[in-house]
């Protein structure tokens, strides 16, 4: 699948584009954007490793999450290089409400919980991909090239998360519908993306 096809699929999955105001926030605070981007890559790797720890009986999940964790750590290292080149410091940074808010809606019982966590992972990866694509045309050539290089892996990560969620639903003998849960989380994700935030972060809403 081409990058254009990946993005078309992701746009349909997400339901709303990143607001232009958020792009303005990002361009005005590129230092913050890069540092928080590094944190996001680190957290994505940690999430994948946590999934491996929690669900060791699922061979396909182990394989996909292991690969994803390695790729996210590689991206983390690459973002750190940009931070160093700009003579910035990789510092602690408060997280946006985005991921925490989404995870607050995950059900507590299994296998419903793993389905929800995987769907949330798909939304996080899809939104990252969409934002890289929307930011790229406005960035300097080096950062533009880097962000465009991330699109394929982020699109695959979104697809991997969604496929794993589908597998769990199928194994539960059709007791729930994946589309219903995706629609539920889409509604929550859209709200978090379009509603104003107090602080700019890579996954925040627009800041006034």
C-alpha positions, 0 to 999 in steps of 0.5 A: 500500500502506498503512503497516499493510500495509508493516509487515506485509510487513516483519515477515514479511521480518525474521522477528523483532521488535526485543526490548523490552529494546532499546526500553528501551535506546533510551528511556534513551539518546535522545541517543545514539539520535538522534546514531547515527540521524543517522550511519545516515542519512548512511551510507545516503546514502553507500551509495547513492552508492557503489552508483551508482559501482560499478554505472553500467551499471544504469539502474534501480539508478542511478535508485532509488539517486539518489532514495534518497540524496537522501531519506536526506540529507534525513532526515539534515538532519531528525535534525540539527535534533532534535539541535540543538533538544535542544542536543546535538552531532553527534559521531563515534560508533563503529559497531555491529557490525550492518552490518559483520557483515552485509557480511562475508557478501557474496560476492566475485564478481559478480553474486553480490556485488551481489545480496548487497549489495542484500539487505543493504540491504533488511534494513537499511532494513526493520529501520530501518522496524520500529524507527521504528514500534516506538519511535514510541508511546513518544516525545514528540509531535514525535519520534513524528510524525517517526519515523512520517513515515519509515515510508513511505520506509523501506518503499519503500527496502527494496522497492527494494533487494529488487527490484533484487536480484531483477532481478540474479538473473533476469538470471543465468538462474536460477543461484541462488535469491533466496529462499535468499540472503534466508533466509541473511541473515535468519538472520544478521540475527536473530542480530545483533538478538537477541544482547546487545551491549556498546554501544547503537546504533540497529542494535545488539542489546539491551544488558544 
